[in-house]
Amino acid sequence: MSKEMQELQKQWHSMVQSIHSNSNVVAFMNSRVGQYLDDHPFVALSLLMFIAVSAIPVAFFLIFVVTTAIMACISVIVMEGVVIAIGGIALLCVLCGLGALSLGVSGVLSVCYIVLSALVNYWYASRGQIRKQEVNGSFPQKSPVLDLSANNGKNE
């Protein structure tokens, strides 16, 4: 590997080590939820995608609630109930859609990861086999193709 890749790998390893040594991370990973997510990476990726994608709609909803609460303080109590109910229903619809979207995206990412890792493993395995053959001095030879149709004894 090149020196840049080794340096990048060292930086990545130190960053992962600092995350794994954080006391909050250790406490979470020792909990039942942390153990479950560690055993089920697709669920963890889906949950991460859902949280990341739903942060903006939740923030807008909280701003919306604060605004309507201020309006309620100005004595628009009836309007607050209706508007928050409509906003809650709209948020529920958006979050259900984002949940389905996060499942789909994490499914696609999982399939891409599996395919890419299989391709990389195949590439490194075939590369290693070619190196072994170069060291041994032998190269793969093609076997001759037999044409069985000419030898069947029937001439049409």
BELHUWO-V314577 format. One record per residue. N is the residue number from 1. RES is the residue in one letter. OMEGA is omega in radians with two decimals (999 if undefined). Layout:
# BELHUWO-V314577
N/RES/OMEGA + N/RES/OMEGA
This chain:
# BELHUWO-V314577
1/M/3.14 + 2/S/-3.11 + 3/K/3.12 + 4/E/3.12 + 5/M/3.12 + 6/Q/3.12 + 7/E/3.10 + 8/L/3.12 + 9/Q/3.10 + 10/K/3.12 + 11/Q/3.12 + 12/W/-3.13 + 13/H/3.14 + 14/S/3.11 + 15/M/3.12 + 16/V/3.11 + 17/Q/3.14 + 18/S/3.10 + 19/I/-3.11 + 20/H/-3.13 + 21/S/3.10 + 22/N/-3.07 + 23/S/3.11 + 24/N/3.13 + 25/V/3.13 + 26/V/3.12 + 27/A/3.12 + 28/F/-3.11 + 29/M/3.08 + 30/N/3.12 + 31/S/-3.13 + 32/R/-3.14 + 33/V/3.12 + 34/G/3.11 + 35/Q/3.14 + 36/Y/-3.14 + 37/L/3.09 + 38/D/3.13 + 39/D/-3.09 + 40/H/-3.08 + 41/P/3.12 + 42/F/3.11 + 43/V/3.13 + 44/A/3.12 + 45/L/3.10 + 46/S/3.12 + 47/L/3.11 + 48/L/3.12 + 49/M/3.14 + 50/F/-3.13 + 51/I/-3.12 + 52/A/-3.08 + 53/V/-3.07 + 54/S/-3.11 + 55/A/-3.10 + 56/I/3.10 + 57/P/3.11 + 58/V/3.09 + 59/A/3.09 + 60/F/3.13 + 61/F/3.12 + 62/L/3.06 + 63/I/3.11 + 64/F/3.14 + 65/V/3.13 + 66/V/3.13 + 67/T/3.13 + 68/T/3.08 + 69/A/3.08 + 70/I/3.09 + 71/M/3.12 + 72/A/3.10 + 73/C/3.09 + 74/I/3.04 + 75/S/3.02 + 76/V/-3.01 + 77/I/-3.13 + 78/V/3.14 + 79/M/3.14 + 80/E/-3.14 + 81/G/-3.13 + 82/V/-3.08 + 83/V/3.12 + 84/I/3.09 + 85/A/3.11 + 86/I/3.10 + 87/G/3.11 + 88/G/3.10 + 89/I/3.11 + 90/A/3.11 + 91/L/3.12 + 92/L/3.11 + 93/C/-3.14 + 94/V/-3.12 + 95/L/3.07 + 96/C/3.08 + 97/G/3.13 + 98/L/3.07 + 99/G/3.10 + 100/A/3.11 + 101/L/-3.14 + 102/S/3.05 + 103/L/3.12 + 104/G/-3.13 + 105/V/3.14 + 106/S/3.05 + 107/G/3.11 + 108/V/3.13 + 109/L/3.11 + 110/S/3.12 + 111/V/3.10 + 112/C/3.12 + 113/Y/-3.13 + 114/I/-3.13 + 115/V/-3.12 + 116/L/3.13 + 117/S/3.09 + 118/A/3.12 + 119/L/3.13 + 120/V/3.10 + 121/N/3.12 + 122/Y/-3.12 + 123/W/3.14 + 124/Y/3.13 + 125/A/3.14 + 126/S/3.09 + 127/R/3.12 + 128/G/3.14 + 129/Q/3.11 + 130/I/3.11 + 131/R/3.12 + 132/K/-3.14 + 133/Q/3.10 + 134/E/3.12 + 135/V/-3.14 + 136/N/3.14 + 137/G/-3.14 + 138/S/3.11 + 139/F/-3.14 + 140/P/3.13 + 141/Q/3.12 + 142/K/3.08 + 143/S/-3.12 + 144/P/-3.14 + 145/V/-3.13 + 146/L/3.08 + 147/D/-3.06 + 148/L/-3.10 + 149/S/-3.13 + 150/A/-3.05 + 151/N/-3.06 + 152/N/3.02 + 153/G/3.14 + 154/K/3.07 + 155/N/-3.08 + 156/E/999
